[in-house]
């Protein structure tokens, strides 16, 4: 995805995460998108959500001009 970084946490317990948060890291995908004021915003996706975004990216060129950096272009 444009402007996104895929990420995983190899050893989630090192970061002091709760059991629920550790479960999310093991069962979901984490991407980081640019936010306001040069901050990064983590987004957690299920497998289904990631597959849907990949499908959108595969067909995006048919509907959105290439220089447009936004996932959901107007």
N, C-alpha and C positions, 0 to 999 in steps of 0.2 A: 504494500500500500504506500502511496505517496506520503512522505513525511512521517511515516510511522516506523517504529523500531519494535521488532518482535523480541520478547524476552521470556526467560524462564528463570526460576530460582532453583538452583541445584540442591541447596540445603536450607529449606525454608525455616527450620527451627533456629538457625543462626540469627535471624532477624527479629526474634521475640514474637513470632506470630502465634495467635491462638490456634487451637486444634481446628476450628472451623476455617480459619484463614489458610492453614496448611492444606486442608482438604481442597479448598478452592484452587490453590496453586498446583495441586496435583491433577485436578480434573478439568481445569479451564485453561484458556490461552490468555496471555497478557500482552497487550500492545501499549505503546506509549505514543501519544499524539501531542503536537505542540499546543500549548495553551496561551493564555494571556500573559503578558509581561515576561516573555521568554521562559516560562515555566513548562514543565512536562506533566501531562495528565495520564495516569495509567487507566486503561480500559480493560475489563475482564470479559472474555467472550466464551460462550459455550462452543462445542464442536459445530453445532448447527449454524450458529451465528457466523462463525469463521467460514464455513462452506458457502453461506449465502453471500458474504462479502467477496469471496473469491469469484463466485459466479458473476456478481456485478462488475468486478474488475475485468473479467474475460470479455464481457459484452459492452463495456463502457465506451470503447472507441467508436461504436456505431452511433452513439447518441451525443457524446460530449467531445468537444474539440480538445486535442492533446494538451495545449498550454494551460488548461484549467486545472488547478491543483486540488480542487475540492472533490471529496468522494461523492457527495450528493449535490451535483452542480445544478444551478438554476438555469 
